[in-house]
Amino acid sequence: MAWCLMGGVAATHVHAAEKPINVLFITIDDLRPELATYKADGILTPHIDRLAAKGLQFNAAYCQYPVCNASRSSFLTGLRPDKLDIYANKVALRNKWPDLVTLPQLFRNNGYFTAGLGKLFHMGTDAEGRKTLFRDDASFDYFFKAKGKEPEIGSKGEGRKLGDGTVKWAQWRAAEGGDKAQADGMLAAEAVRLLDENRDKPFFIGVGFHKPHDPFVAPKEYFELYPLDEVELAEDPNDRTPILKHALPVAYNFETFTDKDRREFKRAYHACTTFVDAQVGKVLDAMDRLKLWDNTIVVLLGDHGYHLGEHGWWNKVTVFDIGARVPFVMWVPKSQGMGAETEAVVELLDLYPSLVDLCHLKPPHELQGKSLRPIVKDPSVIWQKPAFTQVVRVPVGMGYSVRHGEWRLTQWGENGSGGLELYNVIKDKEGYYNYANDPKYAVILDRLYGFLRKGRN
């Protein structure tokens, strides 16, 4: 039994007073770095902010695929989407890879109590191999799904569909009943209960919060924090480079959105973000009360980026920097890098090898990421690893994108047959000025193109 310890010594060789280190793993669905700690104006996220201030905040962390299932399948196995051959939401990981050991499963195999609350996996399977939302019986000793179990009052309150109603998921509700009438409020309460119940044993507790994923439903008090007339909309600059055909997916009817619709969309996203932040706060309060910080690694991340009107897009599924970049925070007890920020370019793929390394476990298969231990130890360490994100576009095929240094290069189709995009993501994080065809940037383009040619490992 290889329990994970701060000192890295096997559990059977240490004094009984020493405890193996736990893992609290928090994922937040569709959360872009729209947080005060990431310098987003006008957004209220005090609880995630305090975790970021306590731990290590990664300012340049990237998903491997900007869709829920493909992203989560990747970081929960330590393998790239191309290796898994999973690019869509309806493909269950276990149906393709029944024997692959996931991150929580590895901890379970090493004597930990493992719990999955809410949406950690997107599409999973039960013990009989039947496809099911969120659940993965091979990974968890205990699973709790709140979706569909909310009290009826949580479905009541002011709200409406946006645009002409044809974008069916684009709707909001300022709900009655408070936090406890929403799935995320129920998940937070269950997480607190499990922390209390399992505080004296090694645990891996994963909490998958649903908001700010659509539909944008949160208790009405969170909407009241954001007056509609104070919501500022993104505006594409007039001198922007013409957008490439494949940069956005096949469009929804976003053109039917009025400015009022757009403001309501963004307001609702912010309300849901502050709501989920409050649920994170309840879990962090339990960590305080139970004095678990000294023997618990805490990870908090979003599963992919998101657009809030940039390029006229109100969704995910892009490899612009705002479509690929995610919030990512780690707390590692007794590590020197806590209380800092890092600009190191990292991938969510690096999570699995990092926890394996920090917890002195043996990887169950070859992992394609890289341990972040050097950054956790010293956030200023030189870190030259690129970050790759990919997405399918019909009919051109796969688009591959790489972030390295200040730059992002995206290649559409084989050998760039569908076009190239080159952006300075420090000066132009939205991706409005494409320098791929400017000879002044040929050296930079060739350098990043070299990463794409060499492969993503």
N, C-alpha and C positions, 0 to 999 in steps of 0.2 A: 504494500500500500504506500503510494508515493505522495503523501500529503505535502501541501505547498507551505513553506515557511519563509519568514522574512530573512532568516539567516541562511536558508538554503540547506538545512540539515535534515536528514530523514527524521520523521516523527518519532520513531522508536529509539532514537539516539539522543533525545533532548530531555531536559528536565520537565517534569509533568506540568509545571506552571506555565510553560511556553505553549502558545496556541498556534496551530496552523493558520495561515492567513486565508481570509475569505475573499470572495469576489461578488460585488454588487454591480450588475451590468444593466445599464439603462439605455434603451433605444427610444427615440422619439420620431414618429412617422412624419415625413415631409417637412421636417424642420430645417430650413436654411439658416445660416448664421445671422438671423434677424433677432439679435439679442443685444442687450445693453453692453455686455462684456466684449462683444465684437464691434462695438462702436456704432451700433444702429441707433439712430435718433428716434426718440419718442416711443420706444418700446419698453414695457415694464417686465423685467425678468429678474427680480432680486435674488431668487433662490439658486438658479443656475449660475448667476453671477457670483454668488458667494462660494459655490463649489469651484468655479474657475479661479477665483482669487486664492483659494486654499490649495488647489492642485496645480496641474500644468495644463495650460490652454494652448492647443495647437491651432495656429492661425492659417495654416495651409494644408488642411487634411481633405482627402478626396475619395469619393466612392469609386467603385470599379464599373458600375453600370447604373444609370440614373432612373431605375425602376425598382420598386420594393423587393420583389422576389429574387431577382437576379443579384441585387446588391447584397441582400441578407444571406442568400445562399453562398455568396463569395466570402464575406467576412466571417461567417460561422463555420466555414470549412478551411479557410486559409488558401483557397484556390481561385484562380481567375475564371470569369465567365466562359472564356474559350475552353478552358480545361474541363469545366463542368458541363458545357454545352447547354447552359440555362440562360435564356434571354427574355423570358416572358413570365407573367404572373401566374399562369395556370399550370406550370410544370412543377410538380412536387419533387423536391430533392431526393427523397427516398425511393421514388419510382425509378429514377435514373441511377442512383448510387445507394443501394440498400445497405451496404456495409461500410460506408464512409463514416468516420468518427467525427462528429461535430464538436465545436468548442465546449459546450456544456456537457456533452457526453463524455469527453475526455476527463473532466472533473468528476463526473459520476463514476467512471471506471476507476478513479483513484481515491474512492472512499468518501467523496463529498456528497452531502445532500444537495440535490439540484432541483430548482423550481423554475418553471416558466410561467410568467404572468402576462397575459395579453399577447401582443404581436411582437414576438422575437423572430420567429420564422413567419413568412407570409403564407406559403402553401406547405403544409406538412402532411404527415400520415399518422394514423393511430396504430395500435399494436397489431392489428390485422392487415396493415398495409393500405387501408382505405384513405383516400385523399381527403384532407380536412383543413380548414383554415387554422393557421397559427400552431396547431398542436404537433408535437413530435415526441412520441412515447419513448423512443430510444434515448432521447436526450435528458428527459426529466423524470425524477421520482414523483413530482407533483406538478400538475398543470391546472391553471385557473383561467377561464375565459369569461370576461364580463360582458362582451358584446352580445346583445340579445337578451340580457338578463336585467336591464335597467328598469327601474320603476316607471310606470306610465307617465307620471308627472313630468319626467325628463324629456318627453317628446312634445310637450306643450310649450307655448310661448310665441312671441312675435317672430316672424321670419318670412322669407319668400325665395322663389327661384330667381336667378339673375338672367339678364338678357331676355330673349324670346322664349326661354324655357327649354330650348333644344339641347343645351349643355346640361344634361339631367343632374350631374353631380354638383353643379355650381349653385349651391343654395346655402342659406344660413338660417340659424334660429337662435334667438336670445332666450334660452330655456328657463323654465321654472324648476324649482326643486333643489337648487344648489348643487354643490360638487357631488354629493352622495347619490344623486339621481343620474349621473353620467358614468359611462364605463371607466373612464380614467380615474374618477374619484373612487370607484370601487376597487380598481387595481392598486391605487395608493394605499387604501385601507388594508387590503390583503397583503401587500408588501410589508407594511408595518407589523401586521400580525405575525408574518413568517420570520421577520428579523427578531422579534421578541421570542418566538417559540424556538428558534434555532441558533440563538446567540452563543450558546456554549458548545456548538459543534461546527466542524468545517462546512461551509456552504458556498454554493454558486447560485445566487438568486438573480434571475433575469426579469426585468420589468419592461414590457413593451407598450409604451403609451401610444395612443391612437392619434391624438390631436397634435398639430393643426391639420391633419389630413381632412379632406372633404368627406361628407358635408360639414360645413363649418358651424358646428353646434357646440355651444358652451353656455354655462349659466349666465343669466342676463347681467349680473353685476360686473362681469368682465367686459361686456360690450359697453357698459356705461363709463368705463375708463377711457374710451376712445371716441370723443365727439366726432361725428361724421364730417363736419365742416372743417376739421383740422387734419384730415387725412390727405397726405400729399401723394400725387400720382407720379409714376415714372414717365419721363418724356424722352423719346429717342431724339438725339441731336439731328439737326437738319443736314449737317455735313458728314453724316455717317457713311461708311462704305456700304454699297448695296449688299443686302443679305444673300448668302448663297441658298440655292434651292433646297439643299438637304439639311440646312442648319436647324430648321424646325420640323417637327413631325407633320403629318397630314392635319390640317387645321380643324379645330372645333369652330363653332360659330361665335368666336369671341368678338367678331365685328358687330354683333348685335348688342354688345354691352354699351350702355351709355356711360357718361362720366359718373353718374350716380351709382350705377351697377359696379363700376370699377372701385369706387370709394367704399361701397358696402363690402365688396370682396376683400379688399385689403384690410378694412376694419375688422371683419370677421376672422381673417387669418391672425391678426394681432390679438384679438380677444381670445382665440383658441390657444395661442402661444402663451399668453399670460395665465390662462387657466391651467395648462399643462405644467407651467413653471410652478404654480402653487402646489400641484400634486407632487412634483419633485421635492418641493420644500417639506412636505409632510414626511417623506422618506428620509430626507437629510436630518430632520428633527429627531426621528427615531434613532438614527445613527448617533446623534449627540446624546440622547437620553440613555441609550444602552452602552455608551462608551465603546463603540466598535471601530473608531477611526484608526486606532493603533494596530489593528490586525485585519483590516479590510481594504483591498484594492477597490476603488470605485471608478467605473468607466461610464461616461455619458456621451452619446453621439446621435446625430441625425443620420438617416439611411441614404440620403442623396440631397442634392440641391433643389431649388425651386425658383420659378419666375413669378414675380408679382407685377406684370405688365411690361417688363423690359422686352423689347422686340415685339410688342403686342401679344405676348404669350403669358398665359395664366395657368401654368402647370409645370410638370417635370419633363423628363425624356429628352433633354438636350445635353450637349457636352460643351456649351459655353461654360466659363468658369463658375458662373452662378448656378448652373445646372449640375455641376460636378462637385463643388466645394461644400463641405459639411461642417457643422460645429462638432468639436471633439475635445473632451477634457478627461484627464486621468489624475486620480489621486493614488499615489503609491507610498505607503507608510515608510518613514525614515529615509526617503530619497531626497537628495540635495536639490533637485530641480523643482520642488514644490513651491507654489506661490509665484510662479514665473509664467511667461509666455514664450513661445518659440515660433519662428518663421520657417522652420524646417519643413520641406515638402514631404508629406507622408501619405500613405494609403490606408484605408480601412482594412485592407488585406494584411496589414502589419499587426493587427490586433491579436490574432491567434498566436503567432510566434512570440509576441511580446509577453502574453500571459503564460505561455509555456515556459519562457525564459525566466520571468520574474518569479514564477512559482516552482521552478526546478522540476518540471514534468518532462516526460519523454514524448516528443511529437509522434503521433500515430501514423503519419504519412508525411511525405515530403511537402513542406509548406512553401508557398511562392512569395510570401511577404518576408519582411525583415524585422527582427526584434528592435523595438524602440528603447530598449534599456539605456543605450548611450545618451539619448536625448533626455530621458527621465533623470539620469544622473547629472547631466550638464546640458541645459537647453541651448547653450551657445556653441555646442560642438559642431564642427563642420560636417554637413550631411548632404551628400550629392546625389541621392537616389531620386530618379524621376517618379512621377505618379501618372498612371494610365487610367483612362476611362474610355469606354466604348459603348456604342449603341447601333442598333440595326436601323437602316433606312431602305425602304422599298422604292425603286427597284435596284438602287446602286449597291446594296449589300451593307457590309459592316463599315461603320465609321470609327476610326481610332484617333484618340486624342491624348497628348502628353503635356504635362506641366513640368517645366524644369527651370529653375531660376525665376526670372521675372516673366517668362514667356510661356504661351500655350500654342501648340500646333495641332491642328485637326486635319486628318486626311479622310476624304470621303471616297470610298470605293477602292478597288485594286490600283495601286500605284498613283493614287490621287486622281483617278479618272473622273470623279464627281466634284473635284475642286479641293483647294487647300485654304485653311484659315490660320493666320498667325496674329496673335494678340499679345500686347504687353499687359498682363493682368494686374500689375501694380498700378499703372496709370489708367487702365481701361478695363475694370473688372467685369463690366457688362458685356464687353465684346462688340464694340461699335466700329472699331477702326482696324481693318484687316490689312496687314502688311505683306501678305504672302506673295504678291506680285510686284513688290517694290524692291528693286535690285540693291538698295542700301541695306536691306536686311537679309540678303542672301546667305551670309555666313551663319546667322542665327537660325534661319530656316534649315540649312543643311545640318547643323548640329542637332536640332531637335528631330529632324527627319531620320537621322542616324539612329536615334533611340527607337523609333518606330520600326526601322528595318531590322534592328538587332533582336527585336522581340521584347516581350513584356515579362521578363523574369529577372 
